[in-house]
Amino acid sequence: MKAAIIAGCVVLSVLGVPRAHADTKELVICLRSDGLEAWCKPNGVFVADKPTRVPTAVGHKTILLDESGGELPAHIERFRELAKSGDEVEIRGSCPSGCTMIVAYVPADRICFGEWANLQFHMAAYVRESGKVPAPIVTREMFDRYPQNIRTWLLDQGGVEKMTIETMWILPAHELWAMGYRKCGPGPLPTMKNHRVE
């Protein structure tokens, strides 16, 4: 029953990735909104759609750049896999809706937030022929999976009962740093949705 409820939750559309080639020595790994990894330049522009993970001095690194929302089960699956991988995770730019579940699955000591990063929360929704329908049970399940510091912030905003489908509650990087999340070092700037060259 729960799986059926969660499977109906959808939010924003998925971004595509342009195809190009570049010297992988100057690239970092990015996690696309559809859950697939891709190479991107340090400025955040995707350059290849068949990546190899990027080694760092302490393992591997995955960068989330200006994520979109999408189906909740897909986000949960990729974040479970990311948690298992042991990768360090950099969040740069916006991380809305289902993307916020990253903090529920990847340990806080492996996540950093860039200067322009934020988490964006709203009421989950089912998409029906008649439009979006609020999904408070799914939203409550998401809430229950967040770490305590995120739940406290959400309660301070009014909690699940005050959430709507249309309005995003934005938790900016400086507040996340105050909660104890690390600040990312210099790296890619958040990308613009229309920067892609097909």
C-alpha positions as CSV (number, residue, x, y, z in Angstrom):
1,M,0.0,0.0,0.0
2,K,2.8,2.4,1.0
3,A,4.7,1.6,-2.2
4,A,1.6,2.4,-4.3
5,I,1.2,5.7,-2.5
6,I,4.8,6.7,-3.0
7,A,4.9,5.6,-6.6
8,G,2.2,8.2,-7.4
9,C,4.2,11.2,-6.2
10,V,5.6,13.3,-9.0
11,V,6.8,16.9,-9.0
12,L,9.0,18.6,-11.6
13,S,10.4,17.6,-15.0
14,V,13.8,15.9,-15.8
15,L,16.6,17.8,-17.5
16,G,18.4,16.3,-20.5
17,V,22.1,16.3,-21.1
18,P,23.9,17.5,-24.2
19,R,26.4,15.2,-25.9
20,A,30.0,16.3,-26.3
21,H,33.5,15.1,-25.5
22,A,36.2,16.6,-23.3
23,D,39.4,15.7,-21.5
24,T,38.2,13.9,-18.4
25,K,41.2,15.2,-16.3
26,E,39.4,18.5,-15.9
27,L,35.9,17.2,-15.3
28,V,33.8,16.3,-12.3
29,I,31.0,13.8,-12.0
30,C,27.5,15.1,-11.8
31,L,24.3,13.3,-11.0
32,R,21.6,14.0,-13.6
33,S,18.0,14.5,-12.5
34,D,17.1,11.1,-14.0
35,G,19.5,9.4,-11.7
36,L,22.3,8.8,-14.2
37,E,25.8,10.1,-13.8
38,A,27.4,12.4,-16.3
39,W,30.6,14.3,-16.8
40,C,30.5,18.1,-16.4
41,K,32.9,20.9,-16.6
42,P,33.9,22.8,-13.3
43,N,31.4,25.5,-14.4
44,G,28.6,23.0,-14.3
45,V,28.0,22.5,-18.1
46,F,27.4,18.8,-18.9
47,V,29.8,17.5,-21.6
48,A,29.3,13.7,-21.8
49,D,26.4,11.4,-21.1
50,K,28.5,8.2,-20.5
51,P,30.7,9.0,-17.5
52,T,33.1,7.2,-15.3
53,R,33.1,8.2,-11.7
54,V,35.7,10.8,-10.7
55,P,38.3,9.7,-8.2
56,T,39.4,12.2,-5.6
57,A,42.1,12.0,-2.9
58,V,39.6,10.4,-0.5
59,G,37.4,8.4,-2.9
60,H,34.8,9.6,-5.3
61,K,32.7,12.7,-5.5
62,T,29.2,13.3,-7.0
63,I,27.9,16.8,-7.6
64,L,24.2,17.7,-7.7
65,L,23.8,20.9,-9.8
66,D,20.4,22.7,-9.9
67,E,18.3,19.6,-9.6
68,S,14.7,19.3,-10.6
69,G,12.1,17.3,-8.8
70,G,10.5,14.3,-10.3
71,E,9.1,11.0,-9.1
72,L,9.9,10.3,-5.5
73,P,10.7,6.6,-5.9
74,A,13.4,7.5,-8.5
75,H,15.0,10.0,-6.1
76,I,14.9,7.5,-3.2
77,E,16.5,4.8,-5.3
78,R,19.3,6.9,-6.6
79,F,20.1,8.3,-3.1
80,R,20.1,4.9,-1.6
81,E,22.7,3.9,-4.2
82,L,24.6,7.1,-3.6
83,A,24.6,6.4,0.1
84,K,26.0,2.8,-0.5
85,S,28.7,4.2,-2.9
86,G,30.5,6.1,-0.1
87,D,30.8,9.1,-2.4
88,E,31.2,12.6,-1.0
89,V,28.2,14.7,-2.3
90,E,28.3,18.4,-3.2
91,I,25.0,20.2,-3.6
92,R,25.3,23.3,-5.7
93,G,22.2,25.3,-6.7
94,S,18.7,24.4,-5.9
95,C,17.6,20.9,-4.7
96,P,13.8,21.0,-4.7
97,S,11.0,18.5,-3.8
98,G,12.1,14.9,-4.1
99,C,15.8,16.0,-4.3
100,T,15.6,17.0,-0.6
101,M,15.5,13.3,0.3
102,I,19.3,13.4,-0.2
103,V,19.6,14.4,3.4
104,A,17.5,11.4,4.5
105,Y,19.8,8.9,2.9
106,V,23.3,10.2,2.6
107,P,25.0,10.9,6.0
108,A,25.5,14.5,6.8
109,D,29.2,14.2,7.1
110,R,29.4,13.3,3.4
111,I,27.3,16.2,2.2
112,C,28.4,19.8,1.6
113,F,26.4,22.8,0.4
114,G,27.8,25.4,-2.0
115,E,27.2,29.1,-1.5
116,W,24.1,29.2,-3.8
117,A,22.7,25.8,-2.7
118,N,19.3,25.4,-1.0
119,L,16.7,22.7,-0.2
120,Q,13.2,23.5,-1.3
121,F,10.2,21.8,0.3
122,H,6.5,21.6,-0.6
123,M,3.5,19.3,-0.3
124,A,3.9,16.2,-2.4
125,A,1.3,15.6,-5.1
126,Y,-0.3,13.0,-7.3
127,V,-0.7,14.0,-10.9
128,R,-4.2,13.2,-12.1
129,E,-6.0,14.1,-15.4
130,S,-7.7,16.9,-13.5
131,G,-4.4,18.3,-12.2
132,K,-2.2,17.9,-9.1
133,V,-3.8,16.5,-6.0
134,P,-2.2,17.0,-2.5
135,A,-0.5,13.9,-1.0
136,P,-0.3,14.6,2.7
137,I,0.4,10.9,3.6
138,V,3.4,10.8,1.3
139,T,4.5,14.3,2.6
140,R,4.4,13.0,6.2
141,E,6.4,9.9,5.2
142,M,9.1,12.2,3.6
143,F,9.0,14.4,6.8
144,D,9.6,11.4,9.0
145,R,12.7,10.3,7.0
146,Y,14.5,13.7,7.3
147,P,17.1,14.2,10.0
148,Q,15.9,15.9,13.2
149,N,17.4,19.3,12.3
150,I,15.5,19.4,9.0
151,R,12.3,18.3,10.7
152,T,12.7,21.0,13.3
153,W,13.2,23.6,10.6
154,L,10.1,22.4,8.8
155,L,8.1,22.5,12.0
156,D,9.2,26.1,12.5
157,Q,7.7,26.9,9.1
158,G,4.4,25.4,10.1
159,G,4.9,21.6,9.5
160,V,3.3,19.3,7.0
161,E,-0.1,20.7,7.8
162,K,0.8,24.1,6.5
163,M,2.6,22.9,3.3
164,T,1.0,23.5,-0.1
165,I,1.7,22.1,-3.6
166,E,2.4,25.6,-5.1
167,T,4.6,27.2,-2.4
168,M,8.2,26.2,-1.8
169,W,9.8,26.6,1.6
170,I,13.4,27.4,0.9
171,L,16.2,26.4,3.3
172,P,19.3,28.3,2.2
173,A,22.9,27.2,2.4
174,H,23.8,29.6,5.3
175,E,21.1,28.0,7.5
176,L,22.2,24.5,6.5
177,W,25.8,25.4,7.5
178,A,24.5,26.7,10.8
179,M,22.9,23.2,11.3
180,G,26.3,21.7,10.9
181,Y,26.4,20.8,7.3
182,R,29.8,21.6,5.6
183,K,30.4,24.4,3.2
184,C,31.7,23.2,-0.2
185,G,34.9,24.6,-1.4
186,P,35.2,26.4,-4.8
187,G,33.6,24.6,-7.6
188,P,30.9,24.7,-10.3
189,L,28.4,27.6,-10.1
190,P,24.7,26.6,-10.2
191,T,23.6,26.1,-13.8
192,M,20.9,27.9,-15.7
193,K,18.1,25.7,-17.1
194,N,18.6,27.1,-20.6
195,H,22.4,26.8,-20.8
196,R,22.3,23.5,-22.7
197,V,23.3,23.1,-26.3
198,E,21.6,20.2,-27.9
